[in-house]
Amino acid sequence: MLHSRSFNFTWEFGGGLLWEYHSRHWIEAGYRFHHLSNMDTADENPGLDANLIYVGWQRMFGRS
């Protein structure tokens, strides 16, 4: 990787769902595609692609 760059670009897209299962409590799940590369601005482009599946939990604190 002698002819690559340390400056990289990134982009991502995806989607998901947010489900309120109780007042002020949510579960989220989704998919995201992530790409990282130098966009061929150098002789070598050791890009990285990743497929991400995520699940999370949210809770709102305080008064609504």
N, C-alpha and C positions, 0 to 999 in steps of 0.2 A: 504494500500500500504506500509506496514511496511517491506515487504520482496522484494521490487523492487529496482532497481538501478537508480541513477541519470544520469549515462552515457548511452547515447542512440546512435543508428545507424539510418541512414536515406538513403533511395534510392528512385529514381523517374524515370519515363520514360514518354514519350509522343511525340507529334508531332504537327506541325502547318503549317500555310501558311503565306507568306509575299507577299503582293501585292503592286507593285509600281503604284499608280494611277496618279501621276504627277511627274515631274522631281524632285528627291530628297525628295519625300514624300511617306511614306509607311503606310499601314494598316496591322496589323498582328492579327491572330486569331488562337487558338489552344486548345489542351487538354493536361493535365498532371495528372498522377496518382502519389501520394506521400504517402510513408509509413515511419512511425517512430516507433521504438521499441527498446528494449534492447536485442533482438535476443535470448531470453530465457537464458540469462546469470545469471538470478536470479530466485527465486521461483515464483515470480509474473511478468507478462509481460503485463502491460497496454498499448498495442500498439494503434496507431492511423493511420487510413487510410483516405485519402482525394482525392476526384475527383475535379480537378480544370479546369474550362473553362475560358480562358482569351481572351481579345480583347485589342489591343493597337494601338498607333499611333506613328510613328517615322518621324523625319525630320532631314536631314543633314544640318548642318550650315557650312559656309566657302566656299572656292573654291574647286571645284572637279578636 
